[in-house]
Amino acid sequence: MDNLGNLFLIRYSGSLNSNGLNNLEISKFKNDLTLEWSTLVKGAAVTNVSMDLRGNIYVKNGSMVDVYQQIQQL
């Protein structure tokens, strides 16, 4: 949860692809539990996921770190 009570859900989604990697789904729910946005990271080789109090999500995918902020993607 962030400092406003919004809930973030991060989960593996779908089956393994040909490289043995899975998809990672990141969703944000407002504090009234309505979905605000959701995005899919395809072929994720995720080794670490963290979030700061502003709701920025940091995903270490292989040797890269991706940042997911207040995006509006469904």
NUVEXMI-796185 format. One record per residue: residue in three letters; x, y, z of N, C-alpha, C, O, CB in turn. Coordinates in pm, 1 decimal. Glycine has a CB too. Layout:
<pts>
PT    r      n_xx      n_yy      n_zz     ca_xx     ca_yy     ca_zz      c_xx      c_yy      c_zz      o_xx      o_yy      o_zz     cb_xx     cb_yy     cb_zz
PT  Ala         X         Y         Z         X         Y         Z         X         Y         Z         X         Y         Z         X         Y         Z
...
</pts>
This chain:
<pts>
PT    r      n_xx      n_yy      n_zz     ca_xx     ca_yy     ca_zz      c_xx      c_yy      c_zz      o_xx      o_yy      o_zz     cb_xx     cb_yy     cb_zz
PT  Met      84.3    -118.6       0.0       0.0       0.0       0.0      88.4     124.4       0.0     199.1     123.9      53.8     -95.7       0.1     122.2
PT  Asp      36.9     230.8     -61.6     109.9     356.4     -56.5      56.0     442.8      57.5     -29.9     398.9     134.0      99.7     431.2    -191.5
PT  Asn     106.6     565.4      68.6      67.8     652.1     179.9     -75.5     704.4     169.7    -123.8     766.4     264.4     162.2     768.3     188.0
PT  Leu    -145.3     681.4      57.6    -284.5     723.0      41.5    -382.2     606.6      57.4    -503.1     624.2      42.3    -303.7     787.5     -94.5
PT  Gly    -330.0     487.7      87.9    -415.3     370.7     105.5    -447.1     296.9     -22.8    -531.2     207.0     -22.9    -541.7     411.3     169.9
PT  Asn    -381.0     333.1    -133.1    -399.2     259.7    -258.4    -325.2     127.2    -249.3    -218.5     118.2    -188.5    -348.8     342.7    -380.2
PT  Leu    -382.9      25.0    -310.1    -327.5    -109.8    -303.2    -263.5    -147.3    -436.1    -322.1    -125.5    -542.2    -436.7    -211.6    -265.6
PT  Phe    -143.8    -203.4    -430.2     -74.1    -249.9    -549.0     -63.3    -401.3    -542.7     -23.7    -457.2    -440.4      66.1    -184.5    -561.3
PT  Leu     -98.7    -467.4    -652.1     -93.7    -612.6    -660.9       5.6    -649.2    -770.2      -5.8    -603.6    -884.0    -235.1    -673.4    -689.6
PT  Ile     102.4    -731.4    -734.4     203.8    -775.6    -829.3     201.8    -927.4    -829.2     218.3    -990.2    -724.6     346.3    -719.7    -793.0
PT  Arg     181.3    -987.3    -947.6     172.3   -1132.8    -952.8     222.9   -1183.7   -1086.9     222.4   -1112.8   -1187.5      27.5   -1179.4    -929.0
PT  Tyr     266.4   -1308.8   -1084.7     300.2   -1375.3   -1209.7     171.0   -1410.3   -1280.7      73.2   -1449.9   -1217.2     387.4   -1502.4   -1185.4
PT  Ser     170.5   -1395.9   -1411.9      48.5   -1414.6   -1489.7      78.0   -1501.9   -1610.6     178.9   -1482.9   -1678.6     -10.5   -1278.7   -1533.8
PT  Gly      -8.3   -1595.6   -1636.7       5.4   -1678.2   -1755.2     103.0   -1792.8   -1735.9     151.4   -1816.9   -1625.3      48.8   -1594.2   -1871.0
PT  Ser     131.0   -1862.3   -1843.4     220.2   -1977.7   -1837.3     360.0   -1938.2   -1881.9     380.2   -1829.7   -1936.4     166.7   -2092.7   -1924.2
PT  Leu     455.0   -2025.2   -1859.1     592.9   -1999.4   -1899.1     602.7   -1990.1   -2050.6     536.7   -2065.4   -2122.3     686.6   -2109.4   -1845.9
PT  Asn     685.3   -1897.2   -2099.7     705.0   -1887.7   -2244.1     818.3   -1980.1   -2287.0     869.3   -2057.1   -2205.6     734.9   -1741.9   -2286.1
PT  Ser     858.0   -1973.6   -2412.7     958.6   -2066.3   -2465.4    1095.7   -2048.2   -2400.1    1178.0   -2139.7   -2404.0     971.4   -2048.2   -2615.4
PT  Asn    1121.1   -1932.9   -2340.7    1247.7   -1908.2   -2272.3    1242.2   -1946.5   -2124.5    1339.0   -1926.0   -2051.3    1286.0   -1762.3   -2285.8
PT  Gly    1129.9   -2001.8   -2080.7    1114.9   -2038.4   -1940.2    1086.4   -1919.7   -1849.6    1100.0   -1929.1   -1727.6    1238.2   -2107.8   -1893.0
PT  Leu    1046.2   -1806.7   -1910.5    1015.4   -1687.1   -1832.9     864.8   -1667.3   -1827.2     792.2   -1711.5   -1916.2    1084.4   -1562.7   -1893.2
PT  Asn     819.4   -1602.1   -1724.5     678.1   -1580.0   -1703.4     645.8   -1432.5   -1722.2     736.2   -1349.0   -1724.1     635.8   -1627.8   -1564.1
PT  Asn     517.1   -1399.6   -1736.0     473.3   -1261.0   -1740.7     445.2   -1212.9   -1598.9     404.9   -1291.0   -1512.7     347.8   -1245.2   -1830.5
PT  Leu     466.8   -1083.6   -1575.6     441.8   -1022.0   -1445.7     332.8    -918.0   -1463.9     345.4    -829.8   -1548.9     571.7    -958.1   -1386.0
PT  Glu     226.6    -926.7   -1386.0     117.2    -830.7   -1393.2     124.3    -738.2   -1271.9     134.6    -784.2   -1158.1     -20.5    -903.3   -1399.9
PT  Ile     118.7    -606.2   -1297.5     119.9    -506.2   -1191.0     -10.6    -428.3   -1201.1     -42.4    -373.6   -1306.7     245.5    -410.6   -1201.7
PT  Ser     -86.8    -422.9   -1091.2    -215.3    -352.3   -1089.7    -221.3    -257.3    -972.1    -166.8    -285.5    -865.4    -332.5    -451.5   -1083.8
PT  Lys    -288.8    -142.7    -992.1    -310.9     -47.6    -883.5    -461.0     -34.6    -860.2    -538.0     -10.2    -953.1    -247.1      91.5    -916.0
PT  Phe    -500.8     -51.4    -734.8    -639.0     -33.1    -694.0    -646.8      90.1    -604.8    -566.6     105.3    -512.6    -693.5    -159.4    -620.6
PT  Lys    -743.1     178.5    -631.8    -763.7     295.8    -547.0    -803.9     251.1    -407.0    -835.8     134.2    -385.3    -871.6     389.7    -607.5
PT  Asn    -802.2     344.0    -312.4    -834.6     307.8    -174.5    -979.5     261.3    -156.6   -1013.8     208.9     -50.7    -808.3     425.4     -83.9
PT  Asp   -1065.6     279.4    -258.5   -1201.3     222.5    -254.4   -1208.1      88.6    -328.1   -1316.5      35.6    -352.3   -1302.2     321.1    -315.9
PT  Leu   -1089.9      34.1    -363.7   -1070.8     -95.7    -428.5   -1118.4    -101.9    -573.8   -1140.8    -211.0    -626.2   -1141.7    -200.3    -350.1
PT  Thr   -1134.3      14.5    -640.1   -1161.3      13.5    -783.6   -1026.3      13.2    -856.9    -931.0      77.5    -812.8   -1249.8     137.4    -826.3
PT  Leu   -1019.2     -59.0    -967.9    -896.3     -70.4   -1045.0    -864.6      62.4   -1112.6    -947.8     116.7   -1185.2    -907.7    -182.8   -1149.3
PT  Glu    -743.8     115.1   -1088.8    -702.3     238.7   -1155.0    -620.5     208.7   -1280.1    -644.4     268.6   -1384.9    -621.2     326.5   -1058.9
PT  Trp    -524.8     117.2   -1270.8    -448.3      76.3   -1388.0    -388.6     -61.4   -1366.4    -376.4    -110.6   -1254.3    -338.1     177.9   -1419.2
PT  Ser    -351.5    -122.1   -1480.1    -287.1    -253.0   -1478.3    -194.6    -260.1   -1598.3    -227.6    -209.1   -1705.3    -392.2    -369.4   -1480.2
PT  Thr     -79.4    -322.7   -1581.5      14.9    -337.6   -1691.4      77.6    -475.9   -1685.1      82.1    -538.2   -1579.0     123.6    -227.7   -1686.6
PT  Leu     125.7    -523.4   -1798.9     184.8    -655.8   -1808.2     329.6    -642.0   -1852.3     358.1    -578.2   -1953.6     105.4    -745.7   -1906.1
PT  Val     421.7    -701.9   -1776.2     563.0    -707.6   -1813.0     584.1    -845.7   -1873.2     580.4    -946.0   -1801.9     659.6    -681.3   -1688.4
PT  Lys     605.9    -851.2   -2003.2     615.8    -980.2   -2072.1     754.7   -1040.5   -2057.4     855.3    -970.0   -2064.4     581.6    -964.4   -2220.2
PT  Gly     759.0   -1171.6   -2037.0     884.7   -1243.3   -2027.5     973.1   -1196.4   -1914.6    1093.4   -1178.1   -1932.9     958.2   -1231.5   -2154.5
PT  Ala     915.0   -1176.8   -1798.7     988.1   -1120.6   -1686.2    1083.6   -1222.1   -1624.0    1045.2   -1335.2   -1594.0     891.2   -1069.9   -1581.5
PT  Ala    1207.5   -1180.3   -1605.4    1306.3   -1257.0   -1529.0    1328.9   -1180.1   -1399.4    1440.2   -1136.2   -1370.3    1442.3   -1277.6   -1610.0
PT  Val    1223.1   -1164.6   -1323.3    1223.1   -1075.5   -1207.9    1299.6   -1137.3   -1091.2    1275.9   -1251.5   -1051.9    1079.5   -1043.0   -1165.7
PT  Thr    1392.5   -1057.7   -1037.2    1467.3   -1101.7    -919.6    1435.9   -1017.4    -797.3    1467.7   -1057.5    -685.4    1615.9   -1097.7    -947.6
PT  Asn    1372.6    -898.3    -816.7    1340.5    -812.6    -703.8    1231.0    -714.9    -744.3    1231.8    -662.5    -855.6    1465.9    -737.1    -654.3
PT  Val    1135.8    -690.4    -652.7    1030.1    -591.5    -672.3    1019.0    -511.2    -543.1    1015.2    -568.3    -434.1     892.2    -659.6    -710.3
PT  Ser    1014.0    -377.8    -555.6     996.6    -293.3    -437.8     909.8    -174.4    -474.6     889.0    -146.4    -592.7    1133.4    -246.3    -381.7
PT  Met     858.5    -103.7    -373.0     773.2      11.5    -394.3     807.3     117.7    -291.5     832.3      86.0    -175.2     623.9     -27.3    -386.3
PT  Asp     808.6     245.5    -334.1     829.1     352.8    -238.5     693.6     406.5    -192.7     589.7     362.2    -241.8     915.4     465.7    -300.1
PT  Leu     693.9     501.7     -98.9     568.8     552.5     -41.7     485.7     633.7    -140.1     367.9     658.6    -114.3     598.8     636.9      78.6
PT  Arg     543.2     675.1    -251.0     467.8     747.7    -354.1     398.0     655.0    -451.0     323.0     700.8    -537.2     559.6     839.7    -430.5
PT  Gly     421.2     524.4    -438.5     357.6     428.8    -527.8     439.3     395.2    -650.5     388.9     328.7    -740.9     226.3     480.7    -570.2
PT  Asn     565.0     439.4    -656.8     653.1     400.8    -766.4     698.8     257.5    -742.3     743.6     224.1    -632.7     775.5     497.8    -778.4
PT  Ile     687.6     173.3    -843.6     723.8      32.2    -831.6     851.1       9.1    -912.2     859.9      46.9   -1029.0     607.7     -61.3    -881.0
PT  Tyr     949.1     -53.3    -848.1    1077.4     -82.7    -909.9    1087.2    -232.7    -931.6    1077.9    -310.6    -836.7    1195.2     -31.1    -822.9
PT  Val    1106.0    -273.2   -1056.9    1112.7    -414.5   -1092.3    1250.2    -441.8   -1150.9    1285.6    -387.3   -1255.4     999.6    -454.0   -1192.9
PT  Lys    1328.1    -526.6   -1083.4    1457.4    -568.6   -1138.8    1430.7    -687.8   -1228.1    1392.6    -795.1   -1181.4    1562.0    -604.0   -1025.6
PT  Asn    1451.2    -667.5   -1357.3    1421.8    -766.1   -1460.2    1553.9    -800.1   -1528.0    1599.5    -726.7   -1615.8    1315.1    -713.0   -1563.7
PT  Gly    1615.3    -910.5   -1487.9    1749.2    -942.4   -1536.5    1847.6    -844.8   -1475.9    1856.9    -834.2   -1353.6    1755.8    -938.3   -1691.4
PT  Ser    1921.7    -772.7   -1560.0    2018.3    -675.1   -1509.5    1964.0    -532.7   -1514.3    2034.6    -438.9   -1477.5    2147.1    -683.3   -1589.3
PT  Met    1838.6    -514.8   -1559.4    1778.5    -381.9   -1569.7    1677.2    -359.6   -1459.5    1617.5    -454.5   -1408.7    1712.5    -363.2   -1705.7
PT  Val    1657.5    -232.7   -1422.0    1553.3    -195.2   -1326.4    1453.3    -107.2   -1399.7    1489.8      -1.6   -1451.3    1613.2    -121.3   -1200.8
PT  Asp    1327.5    -149.7   -1404.6    1220.4     -72.4   -1465.5    1141.1      -4.9   -1355.2    1125.4     -61.2   -1246.9    1128.8    -162.1   -1553.3
PT  Val    1090.7     116.0   -1381.5    1011.0     189.9   -1284.6     871.3     207.7   -1341.7     854.7     254.0   -1454.5    1075.9     327.6   -1250.5
PT  Tyr     771.2     170.5   -1262.8     630.9     185.7   -1302.1     568.4     287.7   -1208.8     564.1     268.6   -1087.2     553.5      48.5   -1296.9
PT  Gln     519.7     397.0   -1267.5     462.2     504.7   -1188.7     312.7     513.3   -1214.3     248.1     411.5   -1239.2     530.5     638.4   -1221.1
PT  Gln     257.9     631.6   -1208.7     114.1     649.9   -1221.8      70.5     640.1   -1367.3      16.6     736.1   -1422.4      72.2     784.3   -1163.4
PT  Ile      93.2     526.1   -1429.3      54.9     505.8   -1568.5     -93.8     472.7   -1577.8    -152.6     424.5   -1481.0     139.4     393.7   -1632.4
PT  Gln    -152.9     497.2   -1689.3    -296.4     473.9   -1710.0    -316.4     368.0   -1816.5    -388.1     391.3   -1913.8    -368.8     604.5   -1750.0
PT  Gln    -255.2     253.3   -1800.2    -262.4     148.3   -1902.1    -349.2      34.8   -1851.0    -327.7     -15.3   -1740.6    -121.0      96.3   -1939.3
PT  Leu    -447.2      -6.1   -1930.4    -535.0    -119.4   -1894.1    -527.5    -223.7   -2001.1    -593.2    -327.3   -1991.1    -681.7     -74.1   -1873.9
</pts>
